[in-house]
Amino acid sequence: MNRPVVVGVDGSPSSLVAAEHAAHAALLRSRPLLLVHGYLHPLGYGVPLNPYDLGVPAPSEEAQKMLERAAADLSDRWPGLTVEVRQVAGGPGATLVEESRRADLVVVGSRGLGGFAGLLLGSVGAQVAAHAHCPVLVVRPDEQPIGVDAPVLVGVDGSESSRLAAEQGAHEAALRAVPLVLVHVGPPDTDRPVPEEIEESQAAYQAEAVRLLADASAAVRAEHAGLVVREHPVRAVGPAQALIEASGTASLLVVGTRGRAGFAGLLLGSVSQAVIHHAHCPVLVAHPVS
């Protein structure tokens, strides 16, 4: 099954930037690109006068032209790319989550036409990032042009979610032919004298960080023998802050949905939420392909 790279397009600048990144990702993977526009029934927010007169609404001619223009533009600028378009009668978030069942990757912009200016990640992007059935790439209009030689960065904390992130980050780095940097964030150093038991605890934590990075690196090298892998322990106030700062020198930041400290009921943990809002490069939220 040749799963496509799927991107939600509504004509907004955010979605068109997402489509550009999706085209690049599709070519790297030798996959087709599917531009999807999810539209709501015009009576979707109210009660129709005749409740028996509902049917599947017709696709919008205006939206179809928008999709076809975007597809033609991408085909011109990315030779060899196969582009398809589709309108789906449904909300854009639910539509992309459903499409993710048959996709290799879903790409979303940070905010579509319905977004509020103060939200860096709109409701559609948040819904897809949390609920998708495949990896999700989140991009923003104000990011730098698509990088070609910067490394792929992955946050590692020993959780199952971060192991999946390292696996998918290694795949992305191999596709791009760039190094993979594995980052583990520990508590900040202090210049003040500390009790002996705290010093021992910090030493133990440092040893644990070295072990976690070594284990993650060994697993990645076993699957990608020629990949350049770097281990980077960092001390910072929190993992989100450290990863956001480090993302300024990366082409891609990969995170799991939830780390070791996450609550089981949260589909997207606080670190993942923070980096997809504030990272300086595109963020890949790792999900297993169902």
N, C-alpha and C positions, 0 to 999 in steps of 0.2 A: 504494500500500500504506500503510494507516494504522498505522504502527508504534506500539505502545503504550509507555508508560512502565512498566517492570517493577520490582517491589520484592519482595525476599525477606522473608517474614513467618513467624516461628516462635512468636509469642506473647510473646517477650521484650520488655522495655521498649525496648531498642535497636531492635528491628525495628519496633515500633509508632511510634517517633519517625521512623524511616526512611519508613514508610508515609505519615506526615503530610507530610513533605517531598515525597514522590513524588506525592501528591495535588495539592499546589501546583504542582509542575512539570508535571503532566499538564494541568491547567487552563490554565497559561500557554501550553502548546503546542497546545491544542485536541486532545489525544490521549486515548484511553482509558487507564485504569489497570489493570494486571494484577497481582494479588497472587498470588505463587507460593510454595508450600511444597514443598521438596524433602525426601523422606523416604527413608531407607535400608531395604533389605530386612532383616528381623529376623535373618536368617542371614548377613548381609553380612560379618560379621567372623569367621565360623567355617566349618567344613566341615559341611554337612548330613549327616544320617544316610543319606539317600537322595539322591545327587547328581542323579538323574533326575527328582526330584519338585519341581524349582524352576520357578517361573513368575513372571510379573509380579505383585508383591504388590498387594493391594487398598488403596485409599486409606483413611486412618484417619478414622473418623466424628468423633472428637474434634477432629482437625486441621481437618476440613471445617467444623465448627461454629465453631472459632476464626477461620477465614478469613471465614466469612459474617458473624460478629459485627463483625469489623474492617471489612469492606466496607460493612455497613449504617451503621456509625458514621461512616465517611468520607463516604458519600453524604449523610448528614444534615447534616454540617458543611461540606461543599463542594458547594453547589447547582450543578447542571449537570454534575457529574462522572459519567462512565460507569465503573463498576467491575466487573471480572470476577475470578474466583478460579480457581486451578488447583492440584491436587496432582500432583507428578511423582515417579515412582519413581526416585530417584537422590540422591546426596549434594547438599546445598544449594549448595556452591560450583560443582560441575560443572553442576548444573541451571541456575544463573543465567548461567554462561558460555555454555551452549547457548542459553538464551532470548535472550541478548544479540544473537545473529545476526539476530533478527527484531524487535529493540527500537530505539526512538529514544534511550532512556536507561535505564540500570539504576541503582537506588538500593539501597544496603546500609547497615545499621547497623554500628556499630563492633564490636559483639560480641553474639553470640546466646546461646542457652541453654547452649551447650557451652563458652563462653569462660572463660578464666582471668582472674581479677580484675586481674592485673598487666599484661595485654595490652590496649593501647588499641585496637588493630585486630586482630580475631580472624583465624583462618585462612581463614574464608569470605570476609571482606572483602578480605583480602590476595590471595587467589586470583582473585577477580573483578576487582579493581583492576588486576592484572597481565595477565590473559588475556582480558578482555572484547573483544567485536567492536563496541562502541559506547561512547560516553562513560559514565563511572561516577561517581555522586555518593555520597560517603561522609559520613555524619552521625553525631553522637554524642548520647546522651541529655542530657548536661550542657551542651549548647550553648544559646545564647539562643534565644528564639522566632524564628520565621521573619522575617527582616528585610524591610522593604518599600522603604526608601530609601537604604540604605548601598550604596556602589559595589561593582562586581565587580573583583577584583584578579587580575592575570595576571603571572606571572614570565616575563621575556623574556631569552634569552641568544643569540639568533641561530640556534639549532638548528632543524631541521625539526620536532622535537617541540614546541618553544616557539611556532613559527609556527602549528601546529595549535591549540595552547592559546589563542593570541591570537584566532584565528578563532572558536573555540567560546566563548571568554569574551565576545567582542563580541556573539555571538548571544544569550548569556544576559543581558547587560546591556541589549540592545535589548528582549528579552522583558519584563524587569523595569522598563524605562524608568528606568534609573539610569546614572550615569557608569561608564566603563571606565577603570581605572587600570593602566597598563603599568609594571611595575617591573623595573629592571635593577640587579643588585647587584654592586658592585665592591669591591676591597680597602679596608680601613679607612685613614683618614688617620692620619698620624703627626706628632707635635709635634717629633720629633727631626730635626736636620739630616740630609739624605740626600745621597749622592753625586749629581753632575750627571746621570750616566747613568740612575740610578733615577728622578730627577725627570722626565727626558724620557720614561721608560717609563710613569710614572704619567699624564703629560699625554696620551700616545698612547692609553692605556687609557680615559681620560676621553672623548677624542674618539671612540673606538670605541663607547663606551656611548651617547653622544649619537646616533651614526649608527644603531645598532641600534634605539634607541627611535623615532627618526624614521621608519625603514623600516617598523617594525611598526605605527606609528600611521598612516602613509600607506596601508598595505594594508588596515587596518581601516576607515578613513574611506571608502575606495573602495567598500566593500561596504555600509557603514552611514552614509549621508550625514548623518543627523540626530543621530548618537550623539555624546555628549560624551566626548572621549578626553583623558586626562591622561597625561603622561610623567613618570615619577618615578625618577630615578637615586638609588641609595642606596649608601652605603659601610658595610660590615659585615664581621665576621669570616668569615661564610659566607652563602651565599644562603638556606639553610634557616632559619637563625636570623632573618634579616631578614624573610623572608616570613611566618614564624610570628608575629613581633611585629606586622607590618603587618596581619595577618588580624584583629586585634582590632577594627578599624574597618571591616571589609568584610562584605557579606552573603554573599559567595562568593569562594573562592580557586580559581583554575584553574591547573593545572600539567600539563606534558607528562609522558610516561612516562619520558623519559630526556633529559638535557641534553647540552651539548657535551662535558662531561667524563665522560660515562657510558661504561661498558664495553658492547660490542656484545652480550655474552651475558646482560646483565641486562635483564629485562623491565620492571622498575620501578627507576628510579635512586634514589640515596641521598637526594637532595633531596625527591623525590616521597614516598618512604617516610616521611621525617621530618615533612613537613607534614601528611600524612593521619593521623599519630599525634598531633600536637601543635597543630595549627591551632585558632584560637578561633572558627572559623566552618566551615560545610560546605566540603568540598573536591571539586572536579570534576577527575577525571583524564581528560585528553583522549585519546580513541581515535578513529581514523577509523571511520565507519559502513560496515561491510562489506556 
